[in-house]
Amino acid sequence: MNSKNSYLYNSIFLAGPTAAGKTSLAIALAKRLNAEVITVDSAQVYKGMDIGTAKPNFQEMEGVRHHLIDVHDVTSPFNVAEFIAHVEIILKDMKKRGVFPIFAGGTGLYFQALLEGLPCTPPSNTSVRARLEVLDTKELYAILEKKDPEYAKKITINDRHKILRANEILITTQKKVSDFQEKTKSFYCSQLNPKCYFIHRPRPVLYERLNKRAKDMCQNGLIHEVESLLAKGIETNLNAKKAIAYQQPLKYLKGELSYEKMLEELQQANRNYAKRQFTWFKKMRDFLSIDLETLSEEEFVEMCLKDLGVFFSNLI
C-alpha cells in the first residue's frame, strides 16, 4: 500500500439478525484468512449466559479463536464504551501478530460505534438508570420532548433504550444529549477499513429458525441456566436480566408465566428483536445485503474472498 493508506487495518464486519447464520460464516472465513473472530454481542460477553445467547462452544468454534466471549461478570453492566476499550486492546495485539480481524454479531449499537465512534457522553449511572427503568416509555419520552426536543425528534417513541439513556444524561449532567453529538474514534478503531455484510434470510424462514431455536434452548437447559444465573445475582444487572431469552425464563421461575406462555413469549421476543435488527442495519448503508437462502455458505465465502481481493487492490 502507499503511504496514504498504509495505516488502514483491513477487516470484515458480519452483522445481521439473530439465527441468520453469522457464527458459521465467520468461522468458515476465519479458516481461509488466518483470522480471529471479535464477537459483537452485548450478551455473549457475560460469563454463564451461554444457552440463551447461542454462544458457540469450544467444538463449534472449530479451532478459531473468538474474542469478547465470557469476559465480564453477569452482575456488572457492560456497555458500548467498554466494548470499544476491549476492541482496542484486541486489535493492538492482533496487529502485532499479523492476524486478520472478523467482527461478527448482531448488536447494532456496537457496530455503529466501530464505524462512527463514540459520543462524548458521560458513563452510565446505575442508580439513576434503575429509577428511570420503572417509568413508562411514553412518560419518559414526554420528558425528553420537553427538555431536549431536538434529540427527541431524531428517535421514536418506541426506542426505549435511547429514551432511557437520554433521560439519564439529562439527570446526571443537566445537559441535553444534543449537546454531546460530536463523536470520537479510538486509535485502532479509527484505522479499521472494513468490508461490511448484512447476513439475513427471508423473514418467514428466519422466524421459523427462531421459533425452533427457542424450543431447543428450553429443551437443552435454558431454565437451569437462568436458575444458576439467579443465584449468581443476574437481577442486579439490568442489562443482563433484560437480554433476549432471559426475561421470559426469569418470569417463569417466579411463577409469573406458565411454561407454554413462557415459550410463546420467548419466541415472540426473538422475532421482535430480529425485526429491530433489520430496521437498525437498514439505516447503516455500509453493509451489503446477503440473503443466505439464495447464496450458500460456501458461495458467500468465495464471493467474500473475491470481494476482499478487489477491495484491497483498490487501495494500492
N, C-alpha and C positions, 0 to 999 in steps of 0.2 A: 504493500500500500504506500501511497505517497504520504508526505508529512502531514498534509491537511486532514487525512482520515486515519492516521496511524493510531490515534487514541481510541478509536471505536472498538467496542467489545461485542463481536457478533454473537447472536443468541437466537433462541426460538421461544416464542410465547405460545403455549397451547391453552386456550381458555374455552369455556363453554359450560352448558348446564350439567348438573349432576346426573350421573349414569349414562352420559353420552359415549364414554369410552376413552377419555383423555389419558388415564393412567397407562393403559395398554399401549397406546400410541407413543407416549413419552418413553416408555421402556424400549419399545422397538426402535425408535430413533436414537436413543442413547447408545444402544449396542452398535449402531452404524457410525456414530460420530465421536466415539471416545468421550462421551458426555456424562454428566451427572444431572439429576433432577432436583430443582429447587421447587418445593411444594408451595403453591399459592392458595392456601386453605386456612381460614381463620379458626377452624375447629380441630384440624389434624395436628396442630401444634400442641394440643393438650394431652398429657400422659393419661392413659386409661380410657380415653374416648376413641375406641377402636372400631367396634361394630357399627355404631351409629354414624360414623363419618366415612365408612367404607375405606378405612385406612389400609393400604396394601401391607401384607405381612412379608416376612423375610423371603418366603418361597415365591410369592407373587412379584417381588422386586427383581428376581432373576439375576442377581449379582450386580444390579445397577444401584449405585449409591444414591440415596434420597436425603435431602436436607430439609430442615424445618418440620420434621415429624417428631413428636414426643420431646419437645424442647421446653415445655412450660408446665408448671403445676396447675391442676384444674381449679384450685382455689384462688388463683391470682389472675386478674384480667389481662388479656393480651390485645394490643391494638396495632393499628397500621404503622405508627411511628416505630414501635418495637420490631415489627416485621421488616421495615426498611433497614433498621440498625443491624439486624441479623444478616440480611442480604448483603450489606456492605462487607461484613467480616467474611462471609462465604465467598463472595466474588473476588475479594483480595487474595484469598487462599487458592481459589480455582485458577486465577490468572497466573499465579506463580507456578502452578503445576501444569499449565497448558491445557486445562480441561474446558470443554465446551459446555455452557450452561443451557439447560432446557427448563423453562419455567412452566409448570403445569398445575392447573387448578381452576376453581370456579368463583373465587372471591373477587368480584369486580372492583371493589374499592382498592384492593391491594395492587391489581394490575394498573389501575388508574394512577396510583402513587408511583409505580415504577416508571410509567410513561411521562407523567406530568410533574412529579414532585409532590411534596407535602406543603400544605398551607402552614403559615407560621402561627398556628393556633396553640393555646396552652394545653398541657396534658389533661387527661380526663380526671375528674374529681368524683371518686366513687360514692361519697356520701351525698353529694348534690345529685348525682345520677340516680341514686336509689330513691330519693324523694320525688324526683320527676317521673320515675317509672310507674308510679301508682296513678298518675294522672291520665285522663283520656287523651288520645291523639288529637282530636278536634279542639279540645281545650288548649292544649299546648300550641297548636297551630295558630289559634286565635291570639295567643300571647305574642307569638312570633310576628304575626301580621301587624300587630300594634307597635312592637318595639324594633323590629327590623324588617319593614315591608319590602325593601329591596331584595333581601335574600329570600323571603317568603315567596316572592313571585317566581324565583328560579327553581323551586321544588314544588312537589304536590302535597296535598293534604294527607295522602296515603303513605308518604315516606317517613315513617315514624323514626327511623334511626337518625336521619338528618335533622328532623324536628327536635328530637331529644338533645342531640349534640349542640344545636344552635341555642337552645334554652340554657343548657349547661354553661356555654360560653358567656351568655348574657349575665348569668348569675355570678359566675366566678371572676369575670373581668370587668363587668359593667361596660363592655364594648359589644358591638354588633359583629356577626360573622362577616358581613360585608366589609368590615374594617381589616379583615385578615385575608383578603383574596389573593395576595401575592404568594406564589409557590416557589419553593426552592428544591433543587435536586441534590442529593448527597453525591459524594465524589464518584464512586464506582457506578452507581445507578445512572449518573449523567453520561457515562461512557457506553452504556448499553446501546446496541444497534440491532434491535430485534426484528425478526420476521414473524409476523403475528397471524395466528389462525384461530378462528372461532369454530370449535368442533361441536356438531349438533346432529340431530336426527329429526325426521318429521314428528310433530308433537304427538300424534296418536301412538306412534312407535315408542317414543320416549316415555310417555305416560304409562304405557304397558310395562316397560322396563322398570320404571319407578315403583309401580304397584307391586311387581314381583319382588323387587329389592326390599321393600318394606316388610313383606311377608317373610322373606328369607332372613332378614335381620332379626325379627322376632323369634323365629324358629331356631336361630343359631346363637341365642344367648343375649339379646339386647336388654331384656328385662333384668337379667342377672347383672349385666354390666352397669346398668343405671343404679341398681341397688348398691353395688360396690362404690360407685361414684358418690352416692348419697352419704355413705359412711365416711368418705374422704372429704366431704364438705363442698360438693359442687354447687349447692344452693347459695353459697357465699359469693359466687362469681356469676353476676347477671349475664355476662356474655356467654359463658359455657352452658348454663342451665336453659338458656333460650335458644341454643343451637338446634337446627333441624334434626329431628329424630330423637331428641332428648326431652322436649317439653311434654309430649304425649305419654311416654312411659312414666315420667315423674307423676303426672296426674293419675295414671292407672295405679301406681304404687300407693298413692294417697287415698285411693278409693273413690276418686272423683269421676273415673271413667271405667266402663266395663272393658274387657279385653277386646271385644269386637268393635266397640266405639273407638277405643284407643287406636286400633289398627286402621280404621277408616279415617280418623283424623290425621294419623301419620302419613297415610298415602296422599291425602289432600294437601297436607303441608309440603310434602315433597313436590307435588305438581305445582303448587303456588310458587315455591322457591324457584323452580325451573322457569316459570313464566317471568319472574323478576330478573333472572339471569339473561334471558333472551332480550328483555327490554333494556337492561343495562348495557350489554355489549353491542346492541344495535346502534347505540349512540357513539360507540368508540370505533371510528372509521378506519383505524389502523389494521383492523382484523379482517382477514379474508375468510369468507364463509365456506365451511367444508361440511357437506352432508354425508355422513358415514353409511347411509343407506344407498347412495349412488356411487360411492367410492370405497373400495375395500381398504382395510388397514395397510396391506402390502402396497396397494396403488398409491395411497396417501404418502407413505414413507418414501417411495420412489419419486413422487411428484415434489415432495418437500425437499429432498436432496437435490433434485434438479433446480428447484427454485433458489435454493441456497447458493448453488454454483453461479447462477445468473446474477443473483442479488449481490453476492460478494464481489464478482468480477466487475460490476459496475462501479465499485468503489476504488478500483485500481487506477 
